[in-house]
Amino acid sequence: MNEALSIEARNQSGNLFKEGYNCAESVYLAFSDYLTDADKKNVKMLTAFGRGAGGAGCMCGALVGSLSVISMLTGRTDNNNEQRDLCYGYSKEFHDVFVSEYKTTCCRALNKYDFEDKAHRINCLKITGKSGKLLMDFLQEKELINTEK
């Protein structure tokens, strides 16, 4: 496994968050160079998932962004159930990696600070960066990306 790529993914995810992207957008954009079908405009689909679905505090946006990357790499464009099942399998596996690391997928459980609190942003920055690293480790382990970026 190329640890330098994992560190780069962590840093890129975190830096995009610092620039003002939300957690879901940051993870997706950090991996966009690895996604052959990626159009950076696709990030618009992830805006709603910041703050755990727009402030609802539900599923962590960094997890949603990660699953979006997995879907872009393994998802389907037609009703091929085999491709769907492949994507579902990887998505479940990564979900379990995330839960193993954080014990939950719920935004409000991961970050108990008020959304406007500086401590909330700092905690989200850490989660977003770490999620980028976890995702890169996972993608390399499953040989889902070309590490010759």
Order of alpha helices (4+ residues) and beta strands (2+ residues): alpha-alpha-alpha-alpha-alpha-alpha-alpha
